[in-house]
């Protein structure tokens, strides 16, 4: 059975602007205005089901887009352990070797949270579980979850994760069945 999985990355918040690890917070005014404008313009595609990651940013984005989305814990952002809420520059200044290991070895988690491989595995399991449901699913999820889904779906090496950019309020579509996924690259919602 073919399923279409449409992933929307949330709008901007202060934590994203500051490059904070898992900087969970609601949308800032600009992000909320942009998401509301997308909803008003009819830029949100139709779906049979709506899900969202558990972050405030995903929740407030889904609300601003006019979606009644069910929170799905398995679609949570990458667990950054003790780095949660800290700026990448600050962590890099104090723990340069740990940041280097984190960026180059997908199996390591110097922050005590999930490794990149763990994130890809968790996201891949979630993606594959949708295959049996068929239909159209729309989910608002953090950019790391979108990137992990792409790495899994396209059977890319884990290191490719770092080469995938996911813009705020962009739509990435995967369609597939029997473990074979096709990608429609991210496009802005408008």
C-alpha positions as CSV (number, residue, x, y, z in Angstrom):
1,X,0.0,0.0,0.0
2,X,1.4,3.4,-1.0
3,X,1.7,6.1,1.7
4,X,2.5,9.8,1.1
5,X,4.3,11.3,4.1
6,X,4.5,15.1,4.0
7,X,6.9,16.6,6.5
8,X,6.7,20.3,7.3
9,X,9.6,21.9,9.2
10,X,8.3,24.3,11.9
11,X,8.6,28.1,11.6
12,X,11.3,30.1,13.2
13,X,11.7,30.7,16.9
14,X,14.4,32.5,18.9
15,X,16.2,29.2,19.7
16,X,16.6,28.5,16.0
17,X,17.9,32.0,15.3
18,X,20.5,31.5,18.1
19,X,21.6,28.0,16.9
20,X,20.6,26.3,20.2
21,X,20.5,22.6,20.7
22,X,16.9,21.5,21.2
23,X,16.0,25.1,22.0
24,X,12.4,24.4,22.5
25,X,10.2,27.4,22.6
26,X,7.1,28.7,20.9
27,X,7.4,30.6,17.6
28,X,8.6,34.1,17.7
29,X,6.3,36.8,16.2
30,X,7.9,36.6,12.8
31,X,7.5,32.8,12.7
32,X,3.9,33.0,13.8
33,X,3.1,35.6,11.2
34,X,4.7,33.6,8.4
35,X,2.9,30.4,9.4
36,X,-0.4,32.2,9.6
37,X,0.2,33.7,6.2
38,X,0.8,30.2,4.8
39,X,-2.4,29.0,6.3
40,X,-4.4,32.0,5.0
41,X,-2.9,31.5,1.5
42,X,-4.0,27.9,1.4
43,X,-0.4,26.6,1.2
44,X,-0.9,23.6,3.5
45,X,-1.6,20.4,1.5
46,X,-4.5,18.2,2.4
47,X,-4.0,15.0,4.3
48,X,-5.9,12.1,5.9
49,X,-4.0,12.4,9.2
50,X,-2.0,15.1,11.0
51,X,0.8,14.5,13.4
52,X,3.4,16.7,15.1
53,X,6.5,16.4,17.1
54,X,6.2,17.1,20.8
55,X,8.1,20.4,20.8
56,X,6.4,23.7,21.5
57,X,7.7,24.9,18.1
58,X,6.0,22.1,16.3
59,X,2.8,22.6,18.3
60,X,2.6,26.3,17.7
61,X,3.5,25.9,14.0
62,X,0.7,23.3,13.6
63,X,-1.7,25.6,15.3
64,X,-0.7,28.6,13.2
65,X,-1.1,26.4,10.1
66,X,-4.7,25.6,11.2
67,X,-3.9,21.9,11.8
68,X,-5.4,19.7,14.5
69,X,-2.3,17.5,14.8
70,X,-1.9,14.7,17.3
71,X,1.4,14.8,19.2
72,X,3.6,11.8,18.4
73,X,6.5,11.3,20.8
74,X,8.5,9.1,18.4
75,X,8.8,12.2,16.1
76,X,10.7,14.2,18.8
77,X,13.7,16.3,18.0
78,X,17.2,14.8,18.3
79,X,18.0,14.3,22.0
80,X,21.0,16.4,22.8
81,X,21.4,15.4,26.4
82,X,23.4,17.8,28.5
83,X,23.8,20.2,25.5
84,X,20.1,20.8,25.4
85,X,19.3,24.5,25.3
86,X,23.0,25.6,24.8
87,X,24.3,27.4,21.8
88,X,26.6,25.4,19.4
89,X,29.3,28.1,19.6
90,X,29.3,28.0,23.4
91,X,29.6,24.2,23.5
92,X,32.3,24.3,20.8
93,X,34.4,26.8,22.8
94,X,34.3,24.6,25.9
95,X,34.2,21.1,24.4
96,X,35.8,21.3,20.9
97,X,36.9,17.7,20.8
98,X,33.4,16.5,21.8
99,X,31.8,18.7,19.1
100,X,34.3,17.4,16.5
101,X,33.5,13.8,17.5
102,X,29.8,14.5,17.3
103,X,30.1,16.0,13.8
104,X,32.3,13.2,12.4
105,X,31.3,9.9,14.1
106,X,27.6,9.1,13.7
107,X,27.8,6.5,16.5
108,X,29.0,8.8,19.2
109,X,26.9,10.9,21.6
110,X,29.3,13.0,23.7
111,X,26.4,15.0,25.1
112,X,24.8,11.9,26.7
113,X,21.7,11.9,24.4
114,X,21.1,10.1,21.1
115,X,23.8,9.4,18.6
116,X,23.1,10.3,15.0
117,X,22.6,6.6,14.2
118,X,20.1,6.3,17.0
119,X,18.1,9.3,15.6
120,X,18.1,7.8,12.1
121,X,17.0,4.4,13.4
122,X,14.2,5.9,15.5
123,X,13.0,8.0,12.7
124,X,13.3,5.2,10.2
125,X,11.2,2.9,12.4
126,X,8.5,5.6,12.6
127,X,8.6,6.1,8.8
128,X,8.3,2.4,8.1
129,X,5.4,1.9,10.5
130,X,3.4,4.4,8.4
131,X,3.8,2.2,5.3
132,X,1.0,-0.2,6.3
133,X,-1.5,2.6,6.9
134,X,-1.5,4.0,3.3
135,X,-3.1,7.4,2.5
136,X,-1.7,10.9,3.1
137,X,0.0,11.9,6.3
138,X,1.1,15.4,7.2
139,X,3.5,15.9,10.1
140,X,5.1,19.0,11.5
141,X,8.5,17.9,12.7
142,X,11.9,19.4,13.6
143,X,14.5,19.7,10.8
144,X,16.7,17.0,12.3
145,X,13.8,14.5,12.0
146,X,13.2,15.5,8.4
147,X,16.9,15.0,7.6
148,X,17.0,11.6,9.5
149,X,13.9,10.5,7.5
150,X,15.6,11.3,4.3
151,X,18.8,9.5,5.2
152,X,16.7,6.4,6.1
153,X,14.3,6.5,3.2
154,X,17.0,7.0,0.5
155,X,19.4,4.6,2.2
156,X,22.1,7.3,2.4
157,X,25.2,7.0,4.6
158,X,24.6,8.6,8.0
159,X,27.2,11.3,7.1
160,X,24.9,12.6,4.4
161,X,22.7,14.0,7.3
162,X,25.1,16.9,7.6
163,X,24.7,17.8,3.9
164,X,20.9,18.1,4.0
165,X,19.4,21.6,4.7
166,X,15.8,21.9,5.8
167,X,14.5,25.5,5.7
168,X,11.8,26.7,8.1
169,X,8.2,26.0,6.8
170,X,9.4,23.9,3.9
171,X,7.6,20.8,2.8
172,X,9.4,17.5,2.1
173,X,7.4,14.7,0.6
174,X,8.1,10.9,0.7
175,X,5.9,8.4,-1.0
176,X,6.5,4.7,-0.9
177,X,5.6,1.1,-0.2
178,X,7.5,-2.1,0.5
179,X,10.4,-0.2,1.9
180,X,11.0,1.8,-1.3
181,X,10.7,5.5,-0.9
182,X,10.6,8.3,-3.5
183,X,11.4,11.9,-2.6
184,X,9.9,15.1,-3.7
185,X,12.5,17.6,-2.4
186,X,11.5,20.3,0.1
187,X,9.6,23.2,-1.3
188,X,8.4,26.4,0.5
189,X,4.9,26.5,1.7
190,X,3.1,29.4,0.1
